[in-house]
Amino acid sequence: MNRFNLSHGPASAPRGKCPGSHKETRRDSRQLLVASALLGAALPVCQATAQESAATEQLRGWSSIVTRQVFEVADNVYTAVGITLSANSMIVGDDGVIIVDPGHSPTLSAEVRREFEQITDKPIRAIIFTHGHGDHFRGASAFADEGSEIEVWARANFGAETRAAAEAGFVSGGAGLSGGVRPADTQGGDLSPEQTVQFNGPPRPMSPEERATPVRRVPPTHTFTEERIELEIAGVEIELVAAPGETADHLYIWLPGERVLFAGDNVFHTWPNVYPLRGTNRSIRDWIASLDKMIAEEPARVVAGHGNPLMDNAVEQLTNRRDAMQWVYDRTIEGAMRFMTPDELVEYAALPEQFASLDYLADYYGSVWGTVRQIYAQEVGWFDGDPLNLHRENPVRQSERMAELVGGVDVLLARAQEAMAAGDPLGAAQLAQHVTRLRPDDPEPKLLMADALDALGEQTLNAPARHYSFSYANLLRREAEQQ
């Protein structure tokens, strides 16, 4: 199967590495993330000035998989990757073409259109949105010329996540909640290129300002409420199937003649993002049910929402993804019935070797630990069974107790500095955070906490958690500079 290379070299190459090979450190990196970010374990810090941590090396290796190119997925089916944030596809029919997920930026999406026009000069007859995230539809104006009367298809609840945010009173950034819900960015839009690891293709993600920039919207002209509908567009037989998962408005596209399935963001080369740190509710049960339907189609090839299409072993990969998600769900519920807290469940529901060894189920974007906590929150609620969590003090009072226990705020700061010097950035950050609460106008503990967060981010495999750590560290440094 042909692929058309549009540029040279990987999108990003490793800058250095800590001891150990990629294969040897893959599973260990995920365990480091769980231990450091969730269980409070002290870990050695890889010196980022000379070397990168095993987690960063692995994450950059994942990032380098996607280069700017067009895949010939099947006869008359083409997918462009590495140009916009999402994968953009073209289905060539008898008298026109169908575009699937036109991307996030009219400027970059216009580049995709030019590449597709090198393959065929047939006119665009339809656009299909797999779901209502802006990185999949904001570039539609590059394909829908003003005054054109092309069909634009989506589910009837298209944009459900955005509407839910607006109805709750939050400002929506197009995918999840924003506008002050989180003090730092999970997508890396406010970070330097050196701090960001980007998989989707462009050298960096959109900044918050770019995400807020208005574009000419191309709304759906045709929607459906059924479980499945059959269409014929430009002589191509297409089935659109409701498939809630990453979003409630998700669908997949099935080409029965070619046995090609366009999965949207329900399939991505990482553990599924069941809980985005920016704040959105997603049902893992719905996601598993949608994967069941995809598997039943027995596709020969699957186009993922981001990154390269699945050209081989598509059913096997879908099945492993479905089974791993079901295993984590079952294990989390089983542990909860044994009165385990979310902190305990993260370890109890960790993936067994048969799934943990699969790179496409690693915690690159979504995370198993985030999924476990989301399952608990959705099925059990916020209370974890610890009676002290029914009587929690505000954070400042908790910090006052800590300072009293160790002998004062100065001692607390000294202990934080000692922890950082000893290679325990998590311990340093926890102690420094107490000092920042008690001395909010003192820049020293904020700078120490920022350094500790940088060290934690460096050894974190999950890109959103990594980016948030760096972004929060930068925020603390800005506050310290102002003081």
N, C-alpha and C positions, 0 to 999 in steps of 0.2 A: 504494500500500500504506500502510495507516494506521500511525501510531505514537502512543502515548499519553504525553504529556508529564506528568511527575509533579512537576517542580520548575522553578525559573526559573534561567536562566543557566548558564554552563559551570562545571565542577567546579573549575577553576583558571584564572586569567587571567594573562598575562604581566605582570610587575612593571616591566619596562623592557627596553631592548634596546641592544645594541652596534651600531655602524654596519653597514649592509647589510640587505637585506630577507630574509624567510624563504626565498623561492625561491632567492635568490642564495647563501645560506649553507648550504643543506641538505647538499649534497655536501661543501662545505668543512668543515663541522662534523665529519663522519665522518673526514675526513682529519686534522683537528686531533687527534681522539682517538687515531688510530693513531700519529701522529707524536709526541704528547706522552707517551702512556702506554706506548708500546711501543718506539719507535725512539730515544728520548732527545733529541728535538729541543727547542730552546728556543723558547718561544712567548710573545708579549706577553700580559699579564694584563689582562682587561677589569675595570675598577673596579666591583666588585659593589655597592659602597655607592650608586653613582649609576646604574649600568647593569648589565645582565646580558649574559653572553657570548652569541655566536650559538648555541652549542650549547644553552645553557639556554633561550633564546628558542624554539628549535625544539622542545626537549623539552616545554616548557610548552604549546606549540601542540598537540603530540600528545596531551598530557594532557587538554586542554580538549575533545577530540572526544567523549568519553564523558560524557553527562549522564544524569540519572535519568529513565528512560523505559521504556516497554514497546513493542516492535516487533511488529506483526502480520506475521510472516515469510511465512505462507501461510494459506489457509483453515484455521482451527482450530489454528494453530501460532503461539505467542507466546513472545517472549524478553524478559526483563527485564534491563536493564543499569544500572549506576550505583547499585545498592543493596548487593549483596554484592561480594566481591572477584572473583567469577567471573560469567559470564553464566548466567542461570537460565531454563530453558525449560519450557513447558507444551504438551503435545499433547492436544487435546480429542477424545475418542472418543464412541462412541454412549452409553455409560452410565457414563462416568468419564473421568478425566484421567491422563496420564502426566507425571511431573516428570523433567526431565533436569538433572543437576548442581544440587542444591539449595542450594549455597553453603557459606560457611565459618562462619557465626555463627547459632545458633538465633534470636537476637534479630532480626538483620537479615533472616534467611530468613523469619521470621514476617511481616515487612513485605511480602516478595515474595508470600507466600501470600495476604495480604489484597488485594494488587493483582490477583492472578489470580482471586480470588473475586468481584471486580467484573465479571469477564468471564463467568464461569460458576460455578454452584453445584454442578456435578457432583462426586461424591466422587473422592478420589485412589485410583487402582487400582494404580499402580506407580511406582517410582523407578528411574532408571537412572544409574549412575555411569560417566562416560567413563573415569576413571582414579582412582588412589589418592592424589591430593594433597588435603590437608585443606581447601583453599579450594574444593573441589568437592563434599565430602561431609559436612563437620563440621556443617553446618546441617540435616541430614536430619531431625532430630527435630522440626523445625518443621512438617514435612509428614507425618510418620509418628506419628500420635497413639499414646500408650501403649495397648497392647491391640489395636491394629489389625492386620490380617493382609494388608497390601499386599505385592505382590511387589517385591523389591529386586534389581536385576540388575547384574552386573559380570562381568568375566572371572575365570576360576578362579585366576589369579595376582594377584588384586587386592591392592594393598599391597606389591607386590614390592620397591619401592625402600625402603620403611620397614623391611621385614624384613631386607633386605640390610644396612642400617645397624645394626640391632640385633644381627644375627649377627656383625658386625665388631667389636662392643663399643662402638659409639657410641650416645649418646642421640639418639633421633630426634625432630625437631620436626615430623614429618608430611610433610616434603618435602625429602629430602636429608639431609646430615649436619649435626649441630649438637652442642652440649655441649662447646665448647672447641676444635673443629676449626679455627675461624676466630676471631681475637680481636675482630672487628668485624662489624657486620650489613650485609648487602647489600640488605635489603628496606626500610630506612629506618624500621623500627619503633622505633628508639631516637633518632631525630632530631626536631628541631623541625619544625613545619609549613612554616616558611620554607625549610628545607634539603631537604625531601622533594618529589619530583615523583611523583604517584600517578596511574595511568591507569585503574584498575579501577572507580572510582566513589566509594567512601567518601573522606572528606577525608584519611585517613591509613591506612597498613597496620596490621595487628595488631602490637602490641608483643610481645617475647619472652614476657612474662608472660601475655598474652592467648592466645598460641599454646599455652602449656603448661597453660592452664586446662581441666580435664576437662569434657566435655560428654556427654550421653547418646548413646552410639553406636548407630547403626542399621546393622548389618552386612548384607551381601548374603544374601538367602535363596535366590537362584537364580544359578548361575554356569555358564559354558560353556568348553569346551576346544577346540571346533572353530574353523576359520577363519571360518566364517559360520553364523549360525543365523537362522531365520525364525520370528517370533512373531506372534500376534494377541492384543492386549491392548485391552480396551474397544472391540473392533470395528476397531481400527487395525492394519494390516499393517506390521510393523516388522522390519528386518533389523539384527542386531548383528554387526559385523565386527571381527575382531582387527586392530589397527593400531598396533603398537609404534612409538614415536617419542620424544616427550618422556618417556614412561615405558614400561617393558616391559609393563605391564598395560593399556595404552591400547586403547580401541576407538572406532569411530565408529558412529553410528546413521544408518541410511538409511531414509527414507520414500519408497518407490518411487512411491506414488500422487501425492504432492505434489512429488516430486523435491527434497526438502529433506534436507540432510546435516548432522548435528551432529558437528563435527570435534573437539570438545574442545580441548585445548591443542596439538594438532598444527597448528592454525592460529590465529595471533594477529597483530595489526596491527603487526608488527615482524619483524626477522630472527629466526628460531627460536632458542630458548635451548638450543643443542646442548651448551654447557658452562656450567652455573650455577656462579658463583664460590663458592657455599657448599660445593661438592664433591659431584658425582654423575657417574657415567658414563652417557652416552647415545649411542646408535648412530645416526650420520647416515645410514648405509646402510639401516637399518631404517626410518628416518623417510622417506627418499626412496621406498622401496618402498611405504610406506603412502600417500603422496601419489599414487603411480601408481594405486593402487586407487581412491582418491577421485575422481581425474580420470576414470577409466573409467566411473564412475556417471553422469557428465554432469549434475551437480546444477544446478538453476536457482538455488538459494540455499544458502548455507553459514552455519551458526551457529558462530562462533568460540568458543573457550574463555573469552575475555575480550573485552570491548568489543562494538561494534556488529556485527550480522550482515552478511555479504556479500550485498547485495541485488541487485547488478548485476555482470556479468562474473565470475561465480564461477569458472568453469572457467579463464578466462584468468589469474586471480590464482593459482589452485592450480598451474597449469602454470608460470607464472613463478617461483613459489616452488620447485617441484620442480627446474626447470632451473637456477636460481641455486645451489641447494644442490649439485646434481650438478657444476656448473662449479667451485665452490670445492673440492669433494672431488677432482676430477680434476686440477685445477691444483696442489693441495697435494701429491698423490702424484707428479705430474710433476716438481715442483721438488725433492721429497725424493730422487728418483732422480738428480737432478743435484747431489746433496750439499749442498743448501741447508739452512740451519738454520731453526728455527721463526721467529727474528727476521727472517730474510730472506724466509721464505715469507709472512709477514703482508702484506708489500708485493707479492710476486709473485702472490698469490692474491686480491688485492683485486678487488672486483666490477667488471666492465666496465660501460660507460655504460648499456647497455640494461637492466641490473638496478639499478645504482647510482642511477638517476634515479627509481626507484619508491619512494615514501615508505613503503609497507608492507613494504619490505625494508631499511629503515634500522636502525641499531644501537640502537634505543631500549631494548630489553630483552635480547634475545640480541645477539650481535655476530659479525661476520665474523672479526675477529681472534681471538676466543675459539674459534670453530669451527675455524679453521686449526690452532691449537695443540692442540685436542682431537683432531683427525684425526691429527696427527703422533704424539701420545702414544699413541693407541689402535693405530695401524697400525705405528709404528716403535719406540715406547718412549721412555724418558726421555733416553737418550743422543743428543745432537744432532750427534755427529761431531767436536766440538772436543776435541782430546786433553787440553787443560788441564782440561776438565770431568771427566776421570778422576782428577784430582789436586787437587781443590778444598780450599782451606783453610777453616777455620771463619770466620764473618763478622768476629769480633773481630780475628783476625790480618790479614784483608784491610784492615780499617780502620786497623790499626797501620801497615801498609805505606803506605797513602794519606797518613797523617799524617807519616810519615817523609819521604815524597816531597816534600810541600809545605813542610816546615819546622816541623812541630809542630801540636798540636791547636788552639792559639789561631789559627794561620794558617788552618787548615781551617775553623774557625767563621767567621772573618772573610770567607773566600771564599764561604761559604754565604750570609752576610748580603749580600754584594755581588751575588751572583746573584739573590737575591730582590729587591733594590732595582732591578736591571736588567731586571726582568720575566721572569726565567727560573725559575719555581717548581719545575720538574722538577730542574734543576741544583741549586737550593737544597736541595730535599728529599734528593737523593742525597748531597750533602756533609754536610748536617745529620745524616743517619742514621749516617754514620761517627762523628760526634762523640757522638751518643747512646750508641753502643756503647762508646766509650772513656771517657765520663763519664756513666754511667747515673744518677748522683745529681744531675746538673746540670739544672735546669729550663729554662735558656735555649735549648739546641739543640732540646729537645722542643717548646717554644713556637714556635720558628722553623719546625720541620718541620711542625707543625700548621697554621701559616699557609700554608705552601707546599702542603700537601695540600688545604686549602680552595680555594686558587686553581686547583689542578688539577681538583678536583671541579667547580668552577664552569664550567670549559670542557670538561667531559666529556659527550658525548651519551648514552652508555650509562647507564641509570638504576642498575643494580646496582653498576657501577664507581664511579659518582658517589656513591651512598650509602655504599659501603664507604670511600671516601676521606674523606668527612665524618665518618663514624663513628670511623674510626681517628684522625683529627685530634682529635675530642672525647676519645678515650681518652688521647691524649698530654697534653691539657690537664689532665685529671683527675690524671694522674700528676704533672705539674708542680706542680699546686696542693698535692698532698700532700707534696711535697718542700719 
